Amino acid sequence: MSQLKDAVINALRKVQDPDLHKDLVSLNMIRDLDVKEDGTVSLRVMLTTPACPLKAKIEGDVRAAVKAVPGVKQLSVKMDAEVRKHSAPQGSQSIEGVAHIIAVSSGKGGVGKSTVSVNLAVALAAEGARVGLLDADIYGPNLPTMMGVKEPPGMEEGPSGEVFLPPSAHGVKVLSIGMLVEGDQPLIWRGPMLHNVISQFCHKVKWGALDYLIVDMPPGTGDVQLSLAQLVPITGVVMVSTPQEVSMQDVRKAFLMFDKVRVPVLGIVENMSYFKCDGCDKKHSIFGQGGGRLLAEKFKTELLGEVPLLPQVREGGDEGKPIVLRDPQAEPAQILKGVARKVAQKVSILASENINPADLIQIGKFN
């Protein structure tokens, strides 16, 4: 039996993670290996994210490798996931229990940051990840409406004072200043107040154990962006743009701002990419064509997806049920779910290589 187990392990050493380019044994992704005298083998494959887009390939490779070992009669493979965390860069304080912070930004309002944020969060949660969603758009908080959250956060006494208890919707913990103000009451605050609120939302919230905290950023390149980059270790940012030049101008500014504060861009989502009218399968490029791809090429990053302009997306936001749940087979839902898997994939690569994300700007990991 010992020889058979050794043979199984050696076979698994030949199976590589397609993203990390290392074998599963060295990566500690093979768990609970049990080899019995009758040739029955069982094991658990611990992926680096539940949203792994290569899950089926890895499972297939494992099954093929083990079944090829002489003496193996029966095989049971369980696929599991454990999101790995990297160390925080110097000068920032991790949020307790949160493995990765992913910002969604654009530099410009009205391009669909919140739409991408809510669908990214809900899609990751649907894959089995533990997800939180933070609304950092203090002046224009829309996430309570888009997530269908009506109750305010709870409060609890913590070791250093009171902390917020974020409510949940669609399997995602959600916190927004919009839950703490009445109706259409505007917030007329200067920069220091914004910094204080962002600090409290980061370090005075009982998020619990989260694989991903998605942060919906406000427009621009100002106080909130700088505060967040200084307060917490951001794993990476997803940039959102529409195809038109006026949108891409602001995204270029935002990209360079995150470069200056040493936060890498994971990729670009082109929203409102095209429109298909009823009964017509032709794509109509209302806001131009190819802008997101040109932007990705300019900054040597990836175009994560091109999301069409369709009524279902807007309706899902207004109803508090994001499109990935409201109509999961719809074209924009499929594209946004693909974006979520790609983002999780990139974050896993960063964490598994144990590289400070800010250093990727220098070594050009994604370039």
Secondary structure, DSSP 8 states (H G I E B T S, - for coil): -HHHHHHHHHHHTT-B-TTT-SBTTTTT-EEEEEE-TTSEEEEEEEES-TT-TTHHHHHHHHHHHHHTSTT--EEEEEEEE--------TT----TTEEEEEEEE-SSTTSSHHHHHHHHHHHHHHTT--EEEEE--SSS--HHHHHT--S--EEEEETTEEEEE--EETTEEEEEGGGTS-TT------HHHHHHHHHHHHHSB---SEEEEEEE--SSSSHHHHHHHHHS---EEEEEE-SSHHHHHHHHHHHHHHHHTT--EEEEEE-S--B--TT----B-TT-SSHHHHHHHHTT--EEEE----HHHHHHHHHT--HHHHSTTSHHHHHHHHHHHHHHHHHHHHHHTT--GGGHHHHTTT-
